[in-house]
Each structure stands twice: as C-alpha cells, then as structure tokens.
Amino acid sequence: MIKSTAASSLYFFVIAYVALQTWLFPITYQIDLYSLFFGVMITATLLFSFVNMQKVKYNPDVYKYLMSGFFFLFVAMLTDTLDEIFVQPWLLGALFEDTGQLIGFVLVTYGIGKWIAQNNANSSKLKKLSETDDLTQLFTRSHFNYQLTNLLISPRIETFSILLINIDNFKLTNERYSQAAGDIVLKRLANKLRDCVRKTDTIARWGGEEFIILLNNSNDEIAKQVAEMIRKNTELLCVEYDQDIINITVSIGAVTYKDELKSSELINSAEQCLSKAKQQGKNKVHVRISTETE
C-alpha cells in the first residue's frame, strides 16, 4: 500500500512536470532520437530504483539518504531528457540537471556507504555470535573444529596438544541443585580454564559439560603439566549457590599431535584418553601421544 501510494505520487509528479514543460517551452527544431532514447532508458531505470527504495524502509538512516538521492537524480535525468524535446532556459538546466545530479550522487553515495558500514557491523556481530558460546563466552565446537582443520592443513604444522575436559558427576549437580546452578558451574570453570592457559591457546565448549583446549607449541610433558594444573585448580574451585558450596572435579584426556592425522582421528584419541581417565576413578588425567597404538 505504501509502495503504491509513493509510486502514484511520483507518477503524478512526472505527468505534472512534463505537462508544465509542454505548456511553458516550445519543441526543439530537431530531436536527437539517439540521445532521447538513452535519456528515457536512464530515467526509467532511476524511476524504478526510486520506487523500489521502499524495500529498505526498515532502515530509516539509509532509506532517507537513498530516497532523497535517487529523487534528485531522477529529476535531473528527467529534465535532461525533456531538454532533448523542449527548448529549456539555461537556468533550469543548471538548477535541475547539474545541481540535482551533484546533490543526488552525494546523497546516494553517502547512503550506500552508510549501508555498507552497517552491514559490515552486523556481519561482525553475527560472526561473533556463531563463534561464541552464549553461556560461557568461549568458542563454539564448530569454530574449534574450523581452527583445528586449518591448523592440520597448514604447510608447516608445529606440534600441539588437545585437552578434552569433562566435569565429573555434572548430571548429579543439576539434579541436586538445579540447572541454574549447573550453568554457574560451567561459567566458573570456563573462567578458570582461561586462567590456566596462554592467550595463544584456544578454549571451546565442546558440548554440555565438556570443554576442549588446543595448546599450541606443546608436547606430552607440557600437555600433562597443563592438564594437571587444570585438574588441581578445579578441585579448589568452590561454587556458591543458594547458601551452599558446590565442589567439582574434572577428568581430562590429553593427546599430542606428532604425525599426519585427520582432525576427527585426533579428537577420537582425546575422547579415548578421557574415557580412560573416567575409568581410573575420575578426577584423573590420562595423556597419550596421538601416534601411540591402541
């Protein structure tokens, strides 16, 4: 309805403007059909663009600049086209053609620039949302897999380690205290993990109560030291909830990359190590080199 109303008003303006020129100015002695044809085509294109600007009305900052800009360009081009038919005074051409085009281009350029800037900002926000876990503010599983895959296909791969961390008896914590308490535990542990690794390392929430860490420039000894530090620090982590103290522990499986393996094989190795840590009684660390035989 809005679009048809705007189009009707514009069509009425065009008819009135053409009728006014027909009444005021005489027809030229010789009409350049070539220039007239292209002038009509460009004018029609600008008219179509102007009418369809209603589609960006949801963005008022951009909409007002594009609408104003295309209107000035349309009027300028319409005047230029009618100049091929009618003998117009120089002042009319200078005001409506030259000045109109200048104002129109400035407004459209500014509007498009503003639109691009907004889209870039929105894209950055969406990218961050897709990469970041909403609860813990750590990286997501998909982003971790993306980084790991890129690392494995790099022409020069340096030795690195992966730590897969699982909160022991997390289901019981949720059942005894509530899911809200479980969320607090996850957030507190996420913060503790940040304190235990370097900024160059990558931490992600692997899913549920599991976390995963990629230790750059690591080896078996470093992986074991970091895993033990995380395990011991988690033992000291006291989470307060509803005037109660929740004590948690973690089991950790660690694997060090030293040979050509797919990311899925590397993760499977870490999961097997984690399973062995659980079997050993939980609150344990099990480290295995990725090339070690089963």
C-alpha positions in Angstrom: 0.0 0.0 0.0 2.8 2.4 1.0 4.8 1.5 -2.2 1.7 2.0 -4.5 1.0 5.4 -2.8 4.6 6.6 -3.3 4.6 5.4 -6.9 1.2 7.1 -7.6 2.5 10.4 -6.2 5.7 10.1 -8.3 3.8 9.3 -11.4 1.5 12.3 -10.8 4.7 14.5 -10.3 6.1 13.2 -13.6 2.9 13.9 -15.5 2.6 17.4 -14.0 6.3 18.2 -14.7 6.0 17.1 -18.3 2.8 19.0 -18.8 4.3 22.1 -17.3 7.3 22.0 -19.7 4.9 21.3 -22.6 2.9 24.4 -21.7 5.9 26.7 -21.0 8.6 25.7 -23.6 8.5 25.2 -27.4 9.6 22.0 -29.0 13.1 21.9 -30.4 13.7 22.3 -34.1 15.4 18.9 -34.4 15.2 16.0 -31.9 18.2 13.7 -31.4 16.5 10.3 -31.2 19.7 8.6 -30.1 20.2 10.8 -27.0 16.4 10.8 -26.3 16.3 7.0 -26.3 19.2 6.6 -23.8 17.8 9.5 -21.7 14.4 7.8 -21.4 16.1 4.5 -20.5 18.2 6.0 -17.8 15.3 8.0 -16.5 13.1 4.9 -16.3 15.9 3.0 -14.5 16.1 5.7 -11.9 12.3 5.8 -11.6 12.3 2.0 -11.0 15.1 2.4 -8.4 13.4 5.2 -6.6 10.1 3.3 -6.4 11.8 0.2 -5.1 13.6 2.1 -2.3 10.6 1.3 -0.2 12.2 -2.1 0.3 14.8 -0.6 2.6 12.4 1.4 4.6 13.2 -0.9 7.6 16.5 1.0 7.8 15.5 4.7 8.2 19.0 6.0 8.3 19.9 4.6 4.9 16.4 5.0 3.5 16.2 8.8 3.8 19.5 9.3 2.0 18.9 6.8 -0.8 15.3 8.1 -1.4 16.4 11.7 -1.5 19.4 10.9 -3.7 17.5 8.9 -6.2 14.8 11.5 -6.4 17.3 14.3 -7.2 19.0 12.0 -9.8 15.6 11.1 -11.3 14.5 14.8 -11.6 17.9 15.7 -13.0 17.7 13.0 -15.6 14.1 13.7 -16.4 15.0 17.4 -17.0 17.9 16.3 -19.2 15.6 14.0 -21.3 13.0 16.7 -21.7 15.8 19.0 -22.8 16.1 16.9 -25.9 12.4 17.7 -26.7 11.8 21.2 -25.4 13.8 24.4 -25.6 14.6 25.0 -21.9 16.3 28.1 -20.4 19.9 27.7 -19.2 19.0 28.4 -15.6 16.5 25.5 -15.5 19.1 23.1 -16.8 21.8 24.4 -14.4 19.5 24.0 -11.4 17.7 20.8 -12.1 20.3 18.9 -14.1 23.8 19.9 -12.8 22.9 20.8 -9.2 20.3 17.9 -9.0 22.9 15.4 -10.2 25.5 16.6 -7.8 23.2 16.5 -4.8 21.8 13.1 -5.9 25.2 11.5 -6.3 26.4 12.8 -2.9 23.3 11.6 -1.1 23.3 8.2 -2.8 27.0 7.7 -2.2 26.7 8.6 1.4 23.6 6.3 1.8 25.3 3.4 0.2 28.4 4.0 2.4 26.3 4.0 5.5 24.5 0.9 4.4 27.8 -1.0 3.8 29.2 0.1 7.2 26.0 -1.2 8.9 26.1 -4.5 7.0 29.8 -4.9 8.0 29.0 -4.3 11.6 26.0 -6.7 11.5 28.2 -9.3 9.8 30.8 -9.0 12.5 28.1 -9.4 15.2 26.7 -12.5 13.5 30.2 -13.9 13.1 30.9 -13.4 16.8 27.6 -15.0 17.8 28.3 -18.0 15.6 31.8 -18.4 17.1 31.0 -17.8 20.8 29.1 -20.0 23.2 26.4 -17.8 24.8 26.7 -19.2 28.3 30.5 -19.4 28.8 31.6 -16.9 26.2 34.2 -19.5 25.0 34.5 -20.5 21.4 31.9 -22.9 20.0 32.6 -26.5 18.9 32.2 -25.6 15.2 34.7 -22.8 15.5 37.2 -25.0 17.3 36.9 -27.7 14.5 37.4 -24.9 11.9 40.6 -23.8 13.6 41.9 -27.3 14.1 41.2 -28.2 10.5 43.1 -25.1 9.3 46.0 -26.0 11.6 46.2 -29.5 10.2 46.2 -28.4 6.5 48.9 -25.8 7.2 52.1 -26.5 5.2 54.1 -26.1 8.4 52.4 -27.8 11.4 54.1 -27.3 14.8 53.5 -29.9 17.5 50.3 -29.1 19.5 48.2 -30.9 22.1 44.5 -31.2 22.7 42.9 -31.5 26.2 39.4 -32.8 26.4 37.8 -31.9 29.8 34.7 -33.4 31.4 33.1 -32.3 34.6 32.6 -35.3 36.9 29.1 -36.1 38.0 27.7 -33.0 36.4 24.3 -34.5 36.0 24.0 -35.1 39.7 24.9 -31.4 40.3 22.0 -30.4 38.1 19.6 -32.8 39.7 20.6 -31.8 43.3 20.8 -28.1 42.9 19.1 -27.1 39.6 20.1 -26.3 36.0 20.8 -22.7 37.1 23.5 -24.0 39.5 24.9 -26.1 36.7 25.1 -23.0 34.5 27.1 -21.2 37.2 29.5 -24.1 37.5 30.1 -24.1 33.7 30.8 -20.3 33.7 33.1 -20.5 36.7 35.0 -23.4 35.2 35.3 -21.6 31.9 36.9 -18.6 33.7 39.3 -20.9 35.5 40.3 -22.5 32.2 41.2 -19.1 30.8 43.4 -18.5 33.8 45.3 -21.8 33.2 46.3 -21.4 29.6 48.0 -18.9 27.4 46.3 -16.3 25.2 47.6 -18.1 22.1 45.8 -21.3 23.1 42.2 -22.0 22.1 39.4 -22.9 24.5 36.0 -24.0 23.4 32.9 -25.5 24.9 32.7 -28.9 23.3 29.2 -29.6 24.4 27.2 -30.0 27.6 29.7 -30.3 30.5 32.7 -30.9 28.2 35.4 -28.4 27.2 38.3 -28.7 24.8 41.6 -26.9 24.6 44.2 -26.6 21.9 47.7 -26.0 23.3 49.9 -24.5 20.6 53.7 -25.4 20.5 53.1 -28.2 23.1 54.4 -31.7 23.7 53.5 -34.6 26.0 55.1 -33.1 29.1 53.5 -29.6 28.6 50.1 -31.2 28.0 50.4 -33.3 31.2 51.5 -30.3 33.2 48.7 -28.0 32.0 46.1 -30.8 32.4 47.3 -31.5 36.0 47.2 -27.7 36.8 43.6 -27.5 35.5 42.6 -30.6 37.5 44.1 -29.3 40.7 42.8 -25.8 40.3 39.3 -27.2 39.7 39.5 -29.2 42.9 40.0 -25.8 44.7 37.1 -24.2 42.8 34.2 -23.6 45.2 31.0 -22.5 43.6 28.5 -20.8 45.9 24.8 -21.4 45.2 21.8 -20.8 47.4 23.9 -20.7 50.6 25.6 -23.9 49.6 29.1 -24.8 48.3 29.4 -26.9 45.2 32.7 -28.8 44.8 33.5 -30.1 41.4 36.3 -32.2 39.8 37.2 -32.8 36.2 38.6 -35.7 34.2 40.9 -34.9 31.3 42.1 -36.7 28.3 45.2 -35.3 26.5 46.7 -36.2 23.2 49.7 -34.7 21.4 49.9 -34.3 17.6 53.1 -35.6 16.1 52.1 -37.2 12.8 49.7 -36.8 9.9 46.2 -37.3 11.3 42.7 -36.1 10.4 41.0 -33.8 13.0 38.4 -36.5 13.7 41.1 -39.0 14.5 42.8 -36.6 16.8 39.5 -35.9 18.7 38.8 -39.6 18.9 42.1 -40.1 20.5 41.4 -37.4 23.1 38.0 -39.0 23.8 39.6 -42.4 24.4 42.0 -40.8 26.8 39.1 -39.1 28.6 37.3 -42.4 28.9 40.3 -44.0 30.5 40.6 -41.1 32.9 37.0 -41.7 33.9 37.6 -45.5 34.3 40.5 -44.8 36.6 38.1 -43.2 39.1 37.5 -39.7 37.8 39.4 -36.6 38.8 42.2 -38.0 36.7 44.4 -37.0 33.8 45.3 -39.5 31.1 47.8 -38.5 28.5 48.6 -40.4 25.3 50.6 -39.5 22.2 48.4 -39.4 19.1 50.7 -41.9 17.3 50.6 -44.4 20.1 49.0 -47.7 19.2 45.7 -48.7 20.7 
